[in-house]
Amino acid sequence: MATSENKASIRDDGSPRYLDEKQLAQRLGLSVKFLRRRRDLRQAPQYAKFGNRVRYPIESVEAFEAAALELGCGVRLATTRP
């Protein structure tokens, strides 16, 4: 049985609402250290802190990815090749 905390972290379509540092670093092909530096500089992607835990809302991650692809903001994203 899922707890209310687990339900709150999952969207209606079953995907997560938030990614942690490691998940986002893996998704973008970047290091956790790079993400921490970006946070210190107050640069995208947006994040939320829950106590001492940093979480990235999936909507902010998707917006960051779209902006990086459209504007060529200098962040190389990991791409999967068929």
N, C-alpha and C positions, 0 to 999 in steps of 0.2 A: 504494500500500500504506500503510495506517495505521500510525503508530508506536505503541509501547506508551503513550507520553504522551498521544496523542490518544485511544486506547481508554480510558484511565483517566478522561478528562474527559467521556465519553459514557455515559449509562445504557443499559441493555439495550434500552429502547424507542426509542433513538436521540436522545433529548433530552439536553441538556447537564446535567452534574452541578452545575456552578457557573456563575454569571453574574458578569461584571466590573461595575465601577461604572457604566460607560456603559450597558451592557445593562439593568441594574436600574433606573437612572434613567429610561430610555426606557420600560421596562415599567410603572413606577409613575406616570409622568408627573411626576416630580420632578427636581430638578437634582442633579448630582453633588455640588455644594457642600452641599446639604441632607443627602445621605447621609453625607458626611464629618462634618458637625456631629453627626449622630445617632450615628456611631461614637465620636466624641470624648466624647459624653455617655453612652456605653455603653447605648444604646437599640437596640431591635430594628430591622431584622432582624439575626440573628447572622451573623457573617462569619468567614472564615479568612484568614490571611496566609501566603503562600508567598513567602519572601524579601521583596521590597518590593511584591509584587502582592497586592491585596485581592480576594478572591473570596467570593461569597455562595452557599452551598449552596442548590440549588433547593428542597429540602425546607423550609429555614428561610424562604425567600421565600414559599412557598405558605402556611406557617403564619402568617407575618406578614400576608399578604393576608387570610386567613380571620379572624384576630383583628381586623383593622382593620374588616372588614365587619360582624362580629358585635358588637363592642364600641363601634364608632364612636370610635376612639382619637384622632381629630383629624387624621389623615393622609388627605388626599384622594387617592384612587387614580384614575388615568386609566381611563376606561371607553370601550369601543368601542360605537358606536351603529350599528344596522343600517341 
